[in-house]
């Protein structure tokens, strides 16, 4: 199940193609095939949640220079998903036996499934104590343990919950895409993943016979992700060199990190700060200080890593008040982060709803109505002006951020 026919994925910036309005044909059942899906953090996050996974989300990685993952908690990066324009390799990379290395690896045996397969390659290699896979993936992982890589790929293709979640992001459109006769065909994009397992960094590509061992993960914060980043950058540079040698060649790629759900993580940190602040306040009260006990949490459930009452009793009153103030400030910062993450998720939900909706009939109806009223061209010019304004605002915001 290898070759150029398999790696098909929605490009982050697809080329323009001719389209024509199609007559509505009898539709195939959604379970008959796998559709292409868009490479987007919001799509991937909702996809894994619909499969039943809890506590993860995807974040796009924009910087590939050293230190790109310093803003991430190394222990909270489960894996990386890399999208690139597929091309035949001159000398295939040497692979290792997945079973010997204790790695879940599935070969891709169906078209258009590489995005979901790359995501599953990360999820199914995470220790169960670090991530809640949900009932279906837990059962799937147990069922496929003894299967070879090709049978694992077939098991993925025949999993109705996985296929249903994947195909729920099928693009709805009243247009049928028609390739020009002289066109060389649509570019094929492919997803692969990078993981760290037992101190080793692996590349997992469903079009290969097995995992590719990148090397040992060096010690230090974000060490394994940095090792994977170096490999991704090496591949991009090799593609760029080839693109420079070929006329009209393009270079497009995208890198995303699968990380812990940032809302859940922030809420966990807030809970810890509340326990610590309450203990510090109680210690102040025991010394006759006038304080307001803002937190009402059961101290029996306090995390084991915060200072005990005995340890806090050894600190001076000014230090305790400073600790309370620091806890309050941290809680406020984390609350702001949660609000930002909730807004981002609301945006993702709206975008995903639009992806699943066909708005072409509405647009055509609105254009006909405007044309009858003689307002179509003025509305078009107004829309162009609004678009250009948004583009300039984004450019200005980007300059200020830099």
PLY file of the C-alpha trace (Angstrom):
ply
format ascii 1.0
element vertex 402
property float x
property float y
property float z
element edge 401
property int vertex1
property int vertex2
end_header
0.00 0.00 0.00
2.68 2.42 -0.99
3.21 4.73 -3.92
2.18 8.17 -5.14
-1.56 7.43 -5.16
-1.93 7.37 -1.39
-0.60 10.65 0.11
-3.49 13.00 -0.44
-4.26 15.77 2.04
-5.88 19.18 1.97
-3.16 21.72 1.28
-2.94 24.74 3.60
-2.89 26.91 0.49
-4.47 25.02 -2.45
-3.91 26.12 -6.04
-6.81 27.73 -7.92
-8.72 25.32 -10.13
-11.65 25.57 -12.50
-15.01 24.63 -11.04
-18.46 24.13 -12.38
-21.81 23.92 -10.65
-22.74 20.27 -10.36
-26.09 18.63 -10.53
-26.74 16.82 -7.29
-25.87 13.16 -7.92
-26.73 10.27 -5.66
-24.22 10.56 -2.81
-22.13 7.67 -1.62
-22.40 6.72 1.97
-19.93 8.54 4.18
-18.46 5.21 5.25
-17.64 4.19 1.65
-14.47 6.27 1.49
-12.29 8.73 3.38
-12.37 12.40 2.43
-9.53 14.91 2.46
-9.55 17.17 5.52
-8.00 20.56 6.09
-4.77 20.87 8.04
-5.83 23.13 10.89
-5.39 23.04 14.70
-9.11 23.54 15.25
-10.00 20.67 12.90
-7.52 18.27 14.48
-8.53 19.19 18.04
-12.22 18.62 17.39
-11.43 15.44 15.44
-9.69 13.74 18.36
-12.39 14.93 20.76
-15.07 13.37 18.56
-13.16 10.09 18.60
-13.33 10.29 22.40
-9.88 11.54 23.41
-9.82 13.97 26.32
-7.28 16.55 27.42
-5.38 17.37 24.21
-5.27 20.09 21.60
-3.13 21.10 18.64
-0.97 24.18 18.31
0.74 25.35 15.14
4.52 25.75 15.36
5.63 28.78 13.36
9.31 28.93 14.29
11.80 26.22 13.31
14.87 27.87 14.77
16.62 26.52 17.92
14.51 27.14 21.01
11.23 26.99 19.08
9.69 24.86 21.85
10.86 26.87 24.84
7.31 28.22 25.29
6.00 24.64 25.52
6.14 22.40 28.56
8.34 19.54 27.31
6.44 16.96 29.36
3.18 18.16 27.81
4.15 17.69 24.14
2.79 14.31 23.06
4.01 14.47 19.47
4.45 16.51 16.32
2.47 16.29 13.06
4.25 17.47 9.90
2.50 18.26 6.60
4.55 18.55 3.42
4.26 18.27 -0.34
4.86 14.62 -1.07
7.57 13.55 -3.50
9.30 10.29 -4.20
12.41 9.85 -2.07
15.65 9.13 -3.89
17.03 6.85 -1.17
14.36 5.60 1.28
15.24 6.00 4.94
16.13 2.86 6.86
13.29 1.62 9.04
13.24 -0.44 12.23
10.91 -3.16 13.49
8.07 -1.49 15.38
7.47 -4.47 17.69
11.14 -4.70 18.66
11.08 -1.03 19.64
7.68 -1.17 21.35
6.18 1.42 18.99
2.65 1.39 17.59
3.00 1.69 13.82
0.36 1.28 11.12
0.87 1.31 7.38
-1.47 3.52 5.37
-3.62 1.31 3.16
-6.30 3.79 2.09
-6.28 7.18 0.42
-6.87 10.46 2.24
-6.42 8.96 5.73
-2.86 10.17 6.32
-3.90 13.11 8.53
-5.92 10.98 10.94
-3.35 8.20 10.77
-0.53 10.60 11.74
-2.64 11.81 14.68
-3.39 8.24 15.78
0.32 7.39 15.54
0.93 9.97 18.25
-2.07 9.13 20.43
-1.51 5.37 20.44
2.13 5.77 21.52
1.33 7.85 24.61
1.39 6.04 27.95
-2.12 5.43 29.27
-1.32 7.18 32.56
-0.60 10.44 30.71
-3.64 10.64 28.45
-7.29 9.58 28.40
-7.77 7.95 24.98
-11.46 7.35 25.55
-13.25 3.98 25.38
-12.95 3.39 21.63
-9.22 4.02 21.22
-8.46 2.07 24.41
-10.31 -0.93 22.96
-8.72 -0.35 19.54
-5.21 -0.26 21.01
-5.77 -3.50 22.90
-7.31 -5.20 19.86
-4.47 -4.26 17.49
-1.56 -5.01 19.85
-0.70 -8.36 18.24
-1.38 -7.27 14.63
1.32 -6.43 12.10
1.62 -2.92 10.66
-0.49 -3.63 7.57
-3.29 -5.19 9.60
-3.16 -2.21 11.96
-3.69 0.04 8.93
-6.65 -2.09 7.82
-8.07 -1.93 11.34
-7.93 1.89 11.19
-9.69 1.93 7.82
-12.46 -0.33 9.16
-12.99 1.57 12.41
-16.38 3.21 12.05
-15.96 5.73 14.93
-12.61 6.91 13.54
-13.85 7.08 9.95
-17.06 8.84 11.00
-15.15 11.51 12.95
-12.73 11.97 10.03
-15.44 12.24 7.39
-17.47 14.67 9.50
-15.03 17.30 8.19
-15.92 16.56 4.57
-16.09 19.83 2.67
-19.65 20.60 1.62
-19.82 22.28 -1.78
-22.30 22.73 -4.63
-19.36 22.77 -7.03
-17.50 19.86 -8.54
-13.79 20.38 -9.09
-12.73 19.66 -12.67
-9.05 19.41 -13.59
-7.84 21.01 -16.79
-6.85 18.45 -19.41
-3.38 20.00 -19.66
-2.93 20.12 -15.91
-0.27 17.92 -14.38
-2.71 16.90 -11.66
-3.27 18.06 -8.13
-0.34 18.32 -5.74
-0.25 15.52 -3.19
0.33 16.48 0.43
1.19 14.01 3.14
1.19 13.90 6.95
3.76 12.16 9.13
4.37 12.30 12.86
7.27 12.47 15.30
7.21 10.95 18.76
9.54 10.21 21.66
9.35 6.67 23.02
11.68 5.15 25.61
14.22 7.93 25.13
14.30 7.57 21.34
12.88 9.93 18.70
10.98 8.28 15.83
9.46 9.39 12.55
6.20 7.57 11.78
5.21 7.61 8.10
2.40 5.27 7.06
3.84 4.97 3.56
7.00 3.31 4.86
7.54 -0.23 6.08
8.16 0.82 9.65
9.28 3.61 12.00
12.42 5.60 11.20
14.71 5.96 14.20
15.93 9.56 14.27
18.18 9.05 17.28
18.38 9.32 21.04
16.60 12.21 22.72
19.24 14.38 24.43
18.72 15.51 27.99
17.19 18.88 28.80
13.90 20.75 28.45
12.09 20.10 25.16
15.08 17.95 24.15
13.20 15.37 22.09
11.08 18.02 20.35
14.25 19.92 19.48
15.69 16.72 18.00
12.56 16.29 15.88
12.67 19.98 14.91
16.18 19.51 13.55
14.97 16.62 11.39
11.98 18.61 10.12
14.20 21.56 9.29
16.65 19.27 7.49
13.83 17.91 5.33
12.52 21.38 4.57
15.98 22.58 3.56
16.41 19.59 1.25
13.02 20.32 -0.34
13.95 23.98 -0.67
17.19 23.06 -2.45
15.27 20.85 -4.84
12.61 23.52 -5.36
15.35 26.00 -6.25
16.61 23.64 -8.91
13.19 23.06 -10.45
11.33 25.74 -12.34
7.93 26.50 -10.83
8.47 24.24 -7.82
6.67 25.25 -4.63
7.61 24.87 -0.97
4.69 24.48 1.43
4.65 22.80 4.80
3.05 22.98 8.23
4.11 21.73 11.66
1.73 21.21 14.58
2.32 20.03 18.13
-0.13 17.85 20.03
-0.13 19.22 23.57
-2.24 19.01 26.70
-5.52 20.91 26.73
-4.39 24.37 27.83
-7.66 25.17 29.57
-7.43 22.03 31.69
-3.76 22.68 32.39
-4.42 26.27 33.48
-7.32 25.16 35.69
-5.05 22.57 37.33
-2.44 25.23 38.05
-5.09 27.60 39.44
-6.28 24.87 41.79
-2.73 24.39 43.05
-2.30 28.14 43.66
-5.58 28.25 45.57
-4.46 25.47 47.94
-1.13 27.21 48.47
-2.75 30.61 49.06
-5.20 29.12 51.55
-2.41 27.48 53.55
-0.42 30.72 53.59
-3.49 32.69 54.75
-4.28 30.16 57.49
-0.68 30.43 58.66
-1.08 34.22 58.82
-4.35 33.91 60.78
-2.65 31.59 63.28
-0.22 34.44 64.00
-3.00 36.93 64.63
-2.80 38.62 61.22
-5.98 40.09 59.72
-6.54 38.41 56.35
-9.47 37.45 54.17
-9.80 33.73 53.43
-10.83 33.90 49.78
-10.40 30.18 49.04
-12.67 27.42 50.25
-10.90 24.24 49.22
-10.60 20.99 51.14
-7.00 20.85 52.32
-7.10 17.05 52.40
-7.07 17.15 48.59
-4.09 19.52 48.35
-1.27 18.55 45.96
1.70 16.89 47.60
4.22 19.32 46.11
3.09 22.46 47.97
4.68 23.52 51.30
3.11 22.03 54.41
1.74 24.09 57.33
4.88 23.22 59.30
7.13 24.55 56.53
5.05 27.72 56.16
5.16 28.31 59.93
8.93 28.77 59.65
8.55 31.74 57.29
8.23 35.38 58.40
4.96 37.26 58.03
6.22 39.51 55.16
7.30 36.41 53.22
3.90 34.82 53.71
2.11 37.96 52.54
4.41 38.07 49.53
3.52 34.43 48.80
-0.21 35.21 49.00
0.20 38.15 46.62
2.18 36.00 44.19
-0.49 33.29 44.23
-3.20 35.88 43.57
-1.23 37.35 40.66
-0.62 33.90 39.14
-4.30 33.02 39.43
-5.25 36.22 37.61
-2.75 35.52 34.83
-3.99 31.97 34.39
-7.61 33.16 34.38
-6.75 35.53 31.55
-5.11 32.65 29.67
-8.24 30.55 30.08
-10.40 33.35 28.70
-8.10 33.61 25.68
-8.20 29.85 25.10
-12.00 29.80 25.36
-12.24 32.55 22.74
-9.89 30.58 20.49
-12.04 27.49 20.86
-15.18 29.47 20.10
-13.46 30.64 16.92
-12.55 27.05 16.05
-16.15 25.95 16.56
-17.45 28.67 14.23
-14.83 27.86 11.58
-15.59 24.14 11.77
-19.31 24.84 11.46
-18.59 26.82 8.29
-16.42 24.01 6.93
-19.34 21.64 7.35
-21.81 24.00 5.67
-22.40 24.71 1.98
-22.98 28.47 1.76
-22.81 28.65 -2.06
-26.61 28.54 -2.59
-27.02 31.37 -0.06
-24.29 33.42 -1.75
-25.79 32.91 -5.23
-29.24 33.88 -3.96
-27.86 37.02 -2.32
-25.94 37.96 -5.50
-29.06 37.56 -7.64
-31.04 39.70 -5.23
-28.37 42.43 -5.21
-28.14 42.32 -9.02
-31.89 42.82 -9.37
-31.63 45.82 -7.07
-28.64 47.23 -9.02
-26.45 46.94 -5.91
-24.16 44.03 -6.83
-21.15 46.02 -8.10
-21.26 48.60 -5.27
-21.43 45.72 -2.76
-18.46 44.06 -4.48
-16.35 47.22 -4.28
-17.33 47.70 -0.64
-16.30 44.13 0.12
-12.93 44.59 -1.61
-12.26 47.73 0.42
-13.16 45.94 3.67
-10.86 43.04 2.77
-7.93 45.32 1.97
-8.48 47.12 5.27
-8.33 43.83 7.20
-5.14 42.86 5.35
-3.48 46.16 6.27
-4.59 45.82 9.89
-3.05 42.34 10.08
0.20 43.63 8.57
0.31 46.48 11.08
-0.40 44.11 13.97
2.37 41.77 12.72
4.89 44.61 12.59
4.01 45.73 16.12
4.30 42.17 17.44
7.75 41.79 15.87
0 1
1 2
2 3
3 4
4 5
5 6
6 7
7 8
8 9
9 10
10 11
11 12
12 13
13 14
14 15
15 16
16 17
17 18
18 19
19 20
20 21
21 22
22 23
23 24
24 25
25 26
26 27
27 28
28 29
29 30
30 31
31 32
32 33
33 34
34 35
35 36
36 37
37 38
38 39
39 40
40 41
41 42
42 43
43 44
44 45
45 46
46 47
47 48
48 49
49 50
50 51
51 52
52 53
53 54
54 55
55 56
56 57
57 58
58 59
59 60
60 61
61 62
62 63
63 64
64 65
65 66
66 67
67 68
68 69
69 70
70 71
71 72
72 73
73 74
74 75
75 76
76 77
77 78
78 79
79 80
80 81
81 82
82 83
83 84
84 85
85 86
86 87
87 88
88 89
89 90
90 91
91 92
92 93
93 94
94 95
95 96
96 97
97 98
98 99
99 100
100 101
101 102
102 103
103 104
104 105
105 106
106 107
107 108
108 109
109 110
110 111
111 112
112 113
113 114
114 115
115 116
116 117
117 118
118 119
119 120
120 121
121 122
122 123
123 124
124 125
125 126
126 127
127 128
128 129
129 130
130 131
131 132
132 133
133 134
134 135
135 136
136 137
137 138
138 139
139 140
140 141
141 142
142 143
143 144
144 145
145 146
146 147
147 148
148 149
149 150
150 151
151 152
152 153
153 154
154 155
155 156
156 157
157 158
158 159
159 160
160 161
161 162
162 163
163 164
164 165
165 166
166 167
167 168
168 169
169 170
170 171
171 172
172 173
173 174
174 175
175 176
176 177
177 178
178 179
179 180
180 181
181 182
182 183
183 184
184 185
185 186
186 187
187 188
188 189
189 190
190 191
191 192
192 193
193 194
194 195
195 196
196 197
197 198
198 199
199 200
200 201
201 202
202 203
203 204
204 205
205 206
206 207
207 208
208 209
209 210
210 211
211 212
212 213
213 214
214 215
215 216
216 217
217 218
218 219
219 220
220 221
221 222
222 223
223 224
224 225
225 226
226 227
227 228
228 229
229 230
230 231
231 232
232 233
233 234
234 235
235 236
236 237
237 238
238 239
239 240
240 241
241 242
242 243
243 244
244 245
245 246
246 247
247 248
248 249
249 250
250 251
251 252
252 253
253 254
254 255
255 256
256 257
257 258
258 259
259 260
260 261
261 262
262 263
263 264
264 265
265 266
266 267
267 268
268 269
269 270
270 271
271 272
272 273
273 274
274 275
275 276
276 277
277 278
278 279
279 280
280 281
281 282
282 283
283 284
284 285
285 286
286 287
287 288
288 289
289 290
290 291
291 292
292 293
293 294
294 295
295 296
296 297
297 298
298 299
299 300
300 301
301 302
302 303
303 304
304 305
305 306
306 307
307 308
308 309
309 310
310 311
311 312
312 313
313 314
314 315
315 316
316 317
317 318
318 319
319 320
320 321
321 322
322 323
323 324
324 325
325 326
326 327
327 328
328 329
329 330
330 331
331 332
332 333
333 334
334 335
335 336
336 337
337 338
338 339
339 340
340 341
341 342
342 343
343 344
344 345
345 346
346 347
347 348
348 349
349 350
350 351
351 352
352 353
353 354
354 355
355 356
356 357
357 358
358 359
359 360
360 361
361 362
362 363
363 364
364 365
365 366
366 367
367 368
368 369
369 370
370 371
371 372
372 373
373 374
374 375
375 376
376 377
377 378
378 379
379 380
380 381
381 382
382 383
383 384
384 385
385 386
386 387
387 388
388 389
389 390
390 391
391 392
392 393
393 394
394 395
395 396
396 397
397 398
398 399
399 400
400 401
